[in-house]
Amino acid sequence: MTNIVSPKSLCAAAAAYFSARGYFVRRNYKIFNNPLDIVCIMPRLIELKKRVKTKYFVPSGILYTLIDQGWKSTEEIATEINASKKFVITILDDLIENEWVEKKNKNKKILWKLKKYRIPSKDCIIAHCRYRKTSQFLENLNEISGCYNKLYLIFPFPIHEEFMDFCYENGIGILIFYEKVGIFKEIIPPEIETVSNLKVYANISEVIIKENFLYKSIDSI
């Protein structure tokens, strides 16, 4: 396989492939200390416009503590993210204007919970390009379960039918990159998974949106 495109080059080509399809792309992302080659989100346009009005991003660390939690005190949030109470109050007060959070006073404590916050992504793809480490990636796949909608394995060469059957049975998509003509071909479409870990999913979406705003024109949103 000496003439085969390298995993690094394959990753770069795949990132461009997904970006051209409207995804916001992040390379070399970690979920639960599992290194992932490519993570892509398809942003919701209405949510992007809200980010433009709120300094381009939401402080996902704070929101992370409130997802599926009901009312939480300022002290609880500050302890969880290792920040001061003043910092937490300042950030969350800014989010009240957009109705992402609401607050109330109870027993001399300020309590917070999410109100109309919506995760700004309608699709999340994870793609694995290091084809020499595919077995290792699949062994750790359960650790990131529930954090994405679609999963692709990407190769720069044809795949054995037996392995294709395995991917089909497990809902894993396969993309083949034909370097000579510079195109990708979807050999097996991935199954659409249900996102169950909303905290991690929200954090992925906010982080990738924040980073991509540095490179995309605000006028195009």
C-alpha positions in Angstrom: 0.0 0.0 0.0 3.0 2.3 -0.5 1.2 4.3 -3.2 -2.0 4.6 -1.3 -2.9 8.1 -0.1 -1.9 8.6 3.5 -4.4 8.8 6.4 -3.5 12.5 7.0 -4.1 13.4 3.3 -7.3 11.3 3.3 -8.5 13.2 6.4 -7.9 16.5 4.7 -9.8 15.5 1.6 -12.7 14.1 3.7 -12.9 17.4 5.7 -13.2 19.3 2.4 -15.8 16.9 1.1 -18.1 17.4 4.1 -17.4 21.1 4.2 -18.5 21.5 0.6 -21.8 19.9 1.6 -22.6 22.6 4.2 -21.2 20.9 7.3 -19.1 22.7 9.9 -16.1 20.5 10.3 -13.6 19.9 13.1 -10.6 17.6 12.7 -8.8 15.8 15.6 -11.7 16.1 18.1 -11.8 14.1 21.3 -14.9 12.6 23.0 -14.3 10.9 26.3 -10.6 10.9 25.4 -11.3 9.0 22.2 -9.5 10.8 19.3 -11.7 11.2 16.3 -10.5 12.2 12.9 -13.5 14.2 11.7 -16.6 15.5 13.5 -19.1 17.4 11.4 -22.3 19.2 12.3 -25.1 20.6 10.1 -26.0 23.8 11.8 -29.5 25.2 12.1 -29.7 28.5 10.3 -32.0 30.2 12.8 -29.6 29.2 15.7 -26.6 30.6 13.8 -28.3 33.9 13.5 -28.8 33.9 17.3 -25.1 33.2 17.8 -24.2 36.2 15.7 -26.2 38.4 18.1 -24.6 36.8 21.2 -20.9 37.1 20.5 -21.0 34.1 18.1 -21.3 31.3 20.7 -22.9 30.1 23.8 -20.8 29.2 26.9 -21.3 25.5 26.4 -19.5 24.6 29.7 -22.3 26.3 31.6 -25.1 25.0 29.4 -23.7 21.5 29.8 -24.5 21.6 33.5 -28.2 22.5 32.8 -29.2 20.1 30.1 -31.8 17.7 31.4 -31.2 18.9 34.9 -34.1 21.1 35.9 -33.4 23.9 38.3 -29.8 24.3 39.6 -28.3 26.9 41.9 -25.6 29.3 41.0 -23.4 27.6 43.6 -23.9 24.1 42.0 -23.1 25.4 38.6 -20.0 27.3 39.7 -18.7 24.2 41.5 -19.2 22.0 38.6 -17.4 24.2 36.1 -14.8 25.4 38.6 -15.7 29.1 38.2 -16.8 31.9 40.4 -20.5 32.6 41.2 -20.1 36.1 39.8 -18.9 34.7 36.4 -21.8 32.2 36.3 -24.4 34.9 37.1 -22.9 37.3 34.5 -23.0 34.7 31.7 -26.5 33.4 32.5 -28.0 36.8 32.8 -26.8 37.6 29.3 -28.6 34.4 28.1 -32.0 35.4 29.6 -32.4 38.1 26.9 -32.6 35.3 24.3 -34.8 33.2 26.6 -32.2 30.4 26.5 -32.4 30.2 30.3 -34.7 31.4 33.1 -34.0 32.1 36.8 -35.8 32.4 40.1 -35.0 33.1 43.7 -35.7 30.5 46.3 -34.6 30.3 49.9 -32.1 33.1 49.3 -30.5 31.3 46.3 -30.6 32.0 42.6 -31.8 29.0 40.6 -31.4 28.5 36.9 -32.7 26.1 34.2 -32.9 26.0 30.4 -35.9 27.5 28.8 -35.8 27.8 25.0 -32.2 26.8 24.3 -32.0 24.6 21.3 -29.0 22.6 20.2 -27.8 24.4 17.1 -27.2 21.2 15.0 -29.6 19.0 13.2 -27.1 16.4 12.1 -23.7 15.2 13.5 -21.3 12.9 11.5 -18.2 11.2 12.8 -15.8 10.0 10.1 -12.8 7.8 10.7 -9.9 8.1 8.2 -7.0 6.2 9.8 -7.7 3.0 7.9 -4.7 1.2 9.5 -6.4 1.6 12.9 -9.9 0.7 11.9 -10.1 -2.3 14.3 -9.0 -0.2 17.2 -11.6 2.5 16.4 -14.4 0.0 16.2 -13.4 -1.6 19.5 -13.9 1.8 21.3 -17.1 2.7 19.4 -19.4 2.1 22.3 -17.7 4.8 24.3 -19.0 7.5 22.0 -22.4 5.9 21.4 -25.3 8.4 21.6 -23.2 11.4 20.6 -23.7 11.4 16.8 -26.3 10.7 14.1 -24.1 9.0 11.4 -20.8 7.2 11.3 -18.5 6.7 8.3 -15.4 4.7 7.7 -13.3 6.2 4.9 -10.8 4.3 2.8 -8.7 5.1 -0.2 -9.0 1.6 -1.7 -11.7 -1.1 -2.3 -13.1 -3.0 0.7 -13.6 -6.7 1.1 -17.2 -7.9 0.8 -17.1 -9.5 4.2 -16.2 -6.3 5.9 -18.8 -4.4 3.9 -21.4 -6.9 5.2 -20.2 -6.2 8.7 -20.6 -2.4 8.3 -24.0 -2.8 6.7 -25.2 -5.0 9.6 -23.9 -2.5 12.2 -25.2 0.7 10.5 -21.8 2.0 9.6 -21.4 3.9 6.3 -18.4 3.5 4.0 -16.9 6.2 1.8 -14.2 5.3 -0.8 -11.9 8.1 -2.0 -10.6 7.8 -5.5 -7.5 9.9 -5.4 -6.8 10.0 -9.2 -10.1 11.7 -9.9 -10.5 13.4 -6.5 -14.0 12.1 -5.7 -15.7 10.2 -2.9 -18.2 7.5 -3.5 -20.6 6.3 -0.8 -20.5 2.5 -0.9 -22.8 1.9 2.1 -25.0 4.6 3.6 -25.0 4.9 7.4 -28.0 4.3 9.5 -29.3 7.4 11.2 -28.8 7.0 15.0 -30.7 8.7 17.7 -28.7 11.1 19.8 -29.1 10.2 23.5 -26.2 12.0 25.1 -27.6 15.5 24.7 -24.9 17.1 26.9 -22.0 15.9 24.8 -23.9 16.6 21.6 -24.6 20.2 22.6 -21.0 20.7 23.6 -19.8 19.4 20.2 -22.2 21.6 18.4 -21.3 24.8 20.3 -17.6 24.2 20.1 -17.6 23.5 16.3 -19.9 26.5 15.6 -17.6 28.8 17.6 -14.5 27.6 15.7 -16.1 27.7 12.3 -17.3 31.3 12.7 -13.7 32.3 12.6 -13.5 31.1 8.9 -17.0 31.7 7.5 -18.4 35.0 6.4 -21.0 36.4 8.7 -22.8 37.9 5.6 -23.4 34.3 4.3 -25.4 33.3 7.4 
